[in-house]
């Protein structure tokens, strides 16, 4: 039976026409309009009922709110906005970052820095600038701290609404009568009636959250008049990503030394602050919810591990493999054969929002988490990420003069970040020449373009010696394409201007000096394998040489592949573009 307007109308007319009492008056115009109005409402009601029915179906729902309500049934908690993070927000009492302060300077958690405008970052822990130190590098998250206070009624399973769509996904604290309580995934998982725990529930439209407390059986119940304080980071999400150094240069908070005296502070981010994301989309929730349901709380397969690892706040991207995949990577491997060192090993490469391998402390925490859900025979083993950076040099031509050159450049910068930045890429994702050239062609305002892409890896000198032994990630590469640059950690805030070129290759595999630096004549590089060694026999010309050690420098080796397609060779490799090195030029076609 159909419930569109015409079908409903026809059924009403046919039903009334069959009654003798309606035979003479059925087709009066006023009656016809009444019938049409009734048919329209019945049709609308049927459509609305169909809409509601569809929204209850996980595979068909279109509204994020419908999926948010159903996600709990699949043991999945969608992400709210995620703030970008960085580990190198530099602070000093010296405007030039080269002088120390006479006493210790306290830098509390939630100290705020900004770009002088709307983009602000906050420290995620308490720190101190020590006597004798010229500066300190701080861990920060994009956003500002917000404190809200509530007085509760003392109900069973008391719930508190916090209305703010900018509440960061994982950086918040709850205090009850000034005592810090612990978050739990579900209040009914509390192990006693005295456990001081709370649950966070997303509101169906991501407009805020609900704080839920216990009932003295599942978690401690709140008492009437208890003071609840909720401290959180209000973040911009994806629009708060800071792609260049030297942007966050204003100290917003008042800083004091240990004697209580106000301190004039200076700051600058010496690296990007990235990884910010907006609240999860409907399709992302649908995909991840299915995976959460299939995985449950047990890690038995590769995708189980990947999903469960990503539920950990510190893990931004990860890849997992085992004996089978290790065998596939070895061309001499016979499927099903025994590989002694790899049996029962679960290899994990995981990075945080900065693109760095997660810390040893985080690895220990994740091991403890996995111990509760993995097979007893699985042995987790963490592998460091091998980050490969692309240098894009883009000259874009604009024929449509309704676009300004600066507008097209901005479009390119945003598009490249979205596609080839840390968040847009992933493990085991290759970059083909045809893909990135076609992608740049599609950017608004670009008529055509000339784009070159080279690669670089970062390395370090040995402790106590200006010697760098390295193996480049991808190969073979072109002779005469290798250049080696060095930058002091003190000059990171200078961006590209901080790098100095110390050596190039001579086309025959030898690394030769770039004046005034002196390279040992046995320094060399193998174009086929990427292996090489750089030895500086005279490093006195390096910036800050007198006050630095070899490990205070980064070494950047730039090279051009023979193949314009960038095909990763190892599972733990990760490729992304370098925002610092990106060069974009725009000009109108003649």
N, C-alpha and C positions, 0 to 999 in steps of 0.2 A: 504494500500500500504506500502511495506517495503522499507527501505532506507539503508539497509546494503550493503556492497560492491557487493556481489554476485547478489542480486536482482537488483541493479541499473545497473550492467554490463549486465545482461540478457535482461533488458528492452531496453538498448541502442542497443545491437546486434540485437534484434528482430525488433526494429524500422528501423534500417538501412537495414536489410535483406529484408524488405518488399519493399525497393526501388530498382528498376531495375539497377539504375546507380551504386549501391554498390555491386551488385551481384558478380562481378568478383574480386573486390579488398578488400572486407570486411575482409577476413581472412589473408591478408598480415601481417607479424609479426610486422612491424612498425605501422600499423594501429591498430593492437590488443593492442600494448603497449600504444598507445594514448588513446584508449577506456578505458583501465584499469586505466590509470592515471586520466582521467575524472571521472570515476566511483568512484575511491577512494576519490577524492575531494568532490564529491557530497555526498558520505557517511559520510565523516568527517563533512561537513557542517550540515547535518541532525543531527548528534550526538551532535554537538555543540549547535544547536538550541534546541534540547531536553534538554541539560544540562542547558541552559539559562532559558528555560521554567520551569524546575524543581526548579531552584534557586529563581524564583519569587513566589513559593508556600511556605507559612509559614510552613506547615506540612512536606514538603519534602526537603527544602533547607539544604545543608550540610555545606556551608561556613558561618562562623561567620559574615563576611562582609555582606552577603545577609540578615541575620536576623537583623543586626544593622540598615541597611537602612530601613527595614520594621517596626522596633520596634516603631518608632514614630507614625505610623498609629494606633498602639494599645495603645498609651499613656503610653509607657514604655521606661525608660531610663536605659539600662544595666550598670552594675557596671564595672569600671576600677579596677586596682589593689587597694586593701585596705591595709593600713599599720597596723601592730599590735600595740596595745596600752598597757600602763601600768600606774598605779597611784603611784608607789613606787620607782621612780628613786631618790635615796637618794644623797644629795649633802651636803658637809661640807667643812669648811676650816681646819678641823682637820683630819689627816690621820686615826685616830682611831675613829672619829665621836663622840668624847666625850668632846670637848672643843668649846667654842663660839668665835666669832670675836668681836673686839672692836667697830666697826661701822656697819651700815647696808650694806649688800652686794646685789647688784642688779643682778638678773638673768633674762635677757630679754627673750621674746618669740623667739623661734627658736635657743636657746642655744643648742649646739650639744655635745653629749657624744658618746663614741664608745667602742667597745671591743678591740681597738688597731688595728683593721683591717678594713674589709669592712662593718661590721654591725654598723650602726650609728642610734641614736635616737635623736629627737629634742623636746624641750619643746613646749607645745601648748598654753601657756599663759605666761605673765610676772609675776615674783615672786620676793620676797625679803627674804633673810636670815636675821632675826632680831637679834638685840643685845641680848645676853643671850641665844639664841637658839643654840644648838649643831649642828643641822642639819635641813634640810627641805626636805620633800618628794614631788617630782614634777610629774605632769602629762606629759607623753611623748608619741610620736608616732614614729614608726620606719621609718626612712628616713632622708634625708637632705634637707634643704631649698634651693630653686633655684629661682633666680630672672631673668626675661627676660623683656626687654624694647622694645617698638615699637613706631614709629611715624606714625600717621594715615593720610589718605587722606581726610576724612570728607565725606564719601559716605553714602547714605541711607543704612540702615541695614549693616553697615560695618562689615566685618568678618576678624578675625586675626587667622592665623594658628599657633599653638604651637606644634611642632613636638617633642614628647618625650613619649615613651610608658610606662614610669614609673610614670606619673603624678598620685598622690594619688586621690582617688575617691571623697573626700569631703573636704580636707584640703588645701585651696588655697584662695587667695585674689586678687582682681583687683582694681587698683588705676588709676584714670584718672586725670592727672595734680595734683597728690599727694592727691586726694580725694578718699576715699574708696567708691566704688559702691556696689550695692546689686545684688545678683544673683536672677534670676526669671526662672521658669521652661520653659516658652515660651515667647519670646519677645513680641508677640502679645497679651499677657495677661497684659501688662503694662497699667495702668489706666490713664496715661496722657503723654503728649509729653515732660514734664520736669522731669519725673521720671528717676533717675540715676540708671539704671538697665542694666544687661547684661544676656545673655543666654550662657550656655556651651553645645556644641554639640560634641559627640564622633566622631572621624574619623572612617570610616568604618572598618578599620583593627586594631583598638585600638592603632594605631601608635602615637596618640596624640589627641588634641582637637581643636575645633574652638570656639573662643570667638565672639559672635554676639551682636551687639548693635542696637539701635533704629533709628527712622526716624523723630523724633519730633512730631509724632502722637502716635506711640506705643513706648514709651521710648525716652529719650533724644538722639538726634543725635550727634555723634562726629564731632568736627570741624577740618578742615585741620590743621595739625601741632600739634594736641593734643598728649601729651605723655601718653602712656598706659603702666603701669607696672603690670606684672603678677607674683605673688609670690606663689610658690607651694612647696609641699613636694614630693621629688623623692624617691619612696619606692621600696623595694625588693618584696613586696607582701608576699606570703606564705613562701618564703625562708628567710624572715626576722623575723620569729617567734623566740622568745628567751624563752626557756623552763625552764631554771634554773636561780637561783639567782647568784649574783656575777660574771656576764658575762660582763656587761657594766661598766668598771672601769676606763676609760680614759676621761678626760675633754678635748674636742677638741677646744672649743671656749675660747677666752680670757675673763676672768671675772674681773669686776671692783667693788670697793666699791663706796659709794655715794660721796666720795671725789675724785674719778677719779683715785685711785691707783689700780694697778694690784693686783689681789688676787690669791694665789695658792689654787686651789680647788681640792677636792677629791670626787669621786662618786662611787656608786655601786647600781645596781638594786637589791632590797631586795625581789623581787617577779618576776614571769614570765611576759613577755611582749608578749601577744598572740593576736590571732584574725586576723592575716594577711591572706589575700586571693589574689589569682591571678585574672586576669580579667575573667569575666563570660564566661563560655563555651557556645557552641551553644545550647546544650540541656537545660541548665539552662535558657538561654534567651527565648527559645521556651516555656518552662513551665511557667516562670514568666510573659512573654508577654501575654499569654492566660489569665492568672489570672488578669492581669492589665486591659485587655479589658472587661472581665466579670464583674469586680468590678466597673469600671468607677471611679467616684469621690464620691461614696455614700457607707456608711457603714451600711448595713442592715442585714448581716449574719456574722457568726463567721469567715469564711474565708475572707470576705471583711475586717474585722477589722485586721486580721493577716497580710494580704498583705499591707494594708495602713500603719499600724504601722511600718512595715519593710522598708517603704520608708523614714522613719525618720532616719537621720544619727546616732543618739545616740542608736537606737534599733538594737541589734545584733540578738537576738532570742526572740520570744514571744509566749505566748499561751493565748487564750481568751475563756471564757466560760460564760454562763448565767444561768438563772433559770432552763432551761431544763437539762443542764449538771449537775447542782448542785443537781437536783432531781435524776438523774441517779446514782450519787455517794452515795445517801442515800438509803439503801435497803428497808426502810419502805415507800418510796415515791410511791404514786400512780400517774402514768403519767397523766399530765393535771391538777393536783390539784394545789391549790393556796399555794404559799410559800411567806408569807407576806414580810419578810425582803429582799427577793431576787427578787421580781418583778421589772422589768425594770433595774436591775443591770447588767452591763457588767463588769465582772471581768477580769483584765489584769495583767499578770505577764510578765514583760519585763526585759531583762538584757542587759548590754553593753558588749563591747569586752573583758572586764576583768572578766566577769561572775558575776558582782555585779548588784543588783537591780538598775535600773536607778534612778538618783538623784531626789529629790523633785522638783528642778528647772526644770528638764527635764520633769517630770510628769506634771507640770503646763503648760509647752510649748505644750505637746502632748494633754492635755485637750483642749487648745485653738484651736489646729489643728482639733481635732475631732468635736468640736462644729460646724464647717462649713460643715460637711459631714454626721453626724450621725442623727438618728431620734431624735426629740425633747424630747421624753420620755425616751431615753436611759441615764443611769447614770453610767459613767465610774468609776470604783473603782480599785485602784492599790493594788496588793498583792505582798509581798516580796518573792523573790525566796528562796527556801530551798535547798541549795547545798549539795549534797552527794558526797563524794570522795572515789574512789576505790584505794586500795594499791595493786599493782601487784608485786608479787615476782616470777620471772621467771628464771628457770634454763634450758637453751637450750643446746641440744646436737647436735654436728655437725659431720656428717660422711664424707661429701665431703670436702677434704682438699684443694681443689682449693679455698675455702673460708677461709679467716683469721678469727680468733675469734673476733677481733675488728670490722671487716666488718659485721659479723652477728649481733653483738651487736648493731651496728649503724642501721642496717636494722630493728631490733626489736624496737629500740627507735623511729625511724621515723614512723613505721607502727602503733605502739600503739598510738602515738600522733595523727596521721591522723584519726584513727578509734574511739578512746575513749577520745580524747581531747575535749576542749570546742567547737571547730568548728565542730567536727565530730558527736557530740551528739546533742540531742534536748530534749525539754520537752516531757514527756510521752513516752520516749524511755527506755525500760527495757534492762537489760544485763543478758543473760542466760549463764550458765556454758558451755554448748555445743558450743555456738557461739564464745566465746573468746578463748576457747581451740582450736577449729578448725581454727580460724583466725590466731592464733600464729603459728600453725602447717604449715600454707601456706606461711609463710614468707621465703623469699629466704635464703637458707643456713641452715634452721632449719630441722633437721631430726626428732626429737621428743623433748618433753619438759615436765618438771614438773612445774606447775603454781598454786599458791595459790592466792586467792583474798580476802582481808578483806575490811571493810568499816570504814570511820570515819566521824564525824560531828564536826564542830567548834562552840564554844560558848564563852561567856565572863563572867567574874565575875560581881557581882552586884556593883553598885557605892558605894564605901566606905567599902565594905565587901568582904572577900575572900569566897564568897558563889556563887555557880553556880547551878541553877535549870535548868534542861534540859529534853527534850524528843528526843530520837534518832529517826531518820527518818524511819528506817525499823526494823522490829521485827517479830517473836521472834528471839533471838540470844542465842548462847551457853553460859552456865555458865563457869566461869574461862577463858573467852575470852576477857574480858573488861580491857583495860588499859587507864589511863588518864594522859595526858601530858600537860605541861604549857610552854609557851614561851613568853618572854618579847618582846614588839615591837622593842626594841633596838637591839635585837638579830636576827631579821628576816633575815638579810643578812647572817647569819651563816647557814641557811638552817636547815637540820636535826640536826646538832650539837647544835643548839640553844634550842632545846626542852629538858625538864627535866621531867622524869616520877615521878608523885606524888602519884598515887594510882592505885590499881587493885581491881577486885572483888574476893570474897573468895569462889565463887561457890554457896553461899546461898543468894546472893542478897545484901551483905554488901560490902561497899567500904572500903578498908583497906590501911593504910599508906605504902608508899615506903620510907624508911629512906633516908634523915633526915627530911622529911616532916611529919607533924602531921595532921591527918584527924579526924574530929569529929566522934565519934563512932555511930552516927545515920545517917551518910552518907550511902546512899543505892541506889539500882537500881532495877527496875522491868524488868525481862527478857522477859515478855510477852507483855508489853506495851511500853518499851523503856524509861519510865519516871524515873527520879532520881534526887538526890541532892548531891552535893559535897560541904563540908565545910572544909576549912583549918583553924584549930585553931591556928596553928603556921606556918606563911608563911615567917618567917625571913630568911630562907635558900634560898628563891627564888632569882635568879639573879636580881640584880638592885633593891632589895627590898627597900633599904634606900632612893632611889630617885624616886620611882615609886608608883603609886596608883593601886588598883585592876583592874581598867579599862585599864591599860597599858599592860595587858597580854591577850593572846589568850589561850583558853582551847581546846584541841583536845582529843576526846574520840573515841578510836579504838575498834571495836567489830567484831565478826564473826557470820554471820547469820546461823541459823539452816539449812535453805535451801540455796544451793549454787547458786540458781538463784536469781537475784536482781530485784524484782518486785515493782515498785513505787506504793505508796498508795495515793498520792495526785497530783492534776493537776499542782501545783506550785513547785513540786519537780523536780530536775535536777541532773543527775548523770554524773560524769566525772572522769577520772583517775587523780591521783595526781602525777605530774611529779617530785616533790620534793621527794616523798616517793618511787618512782619506783626503784626496785632492779632487775637488769638483770645480770645473770652470764652465760657465755658460756664456753663450754669445748668440746673437741673432744671425740667421742666414741672410746672405746678401741678395 
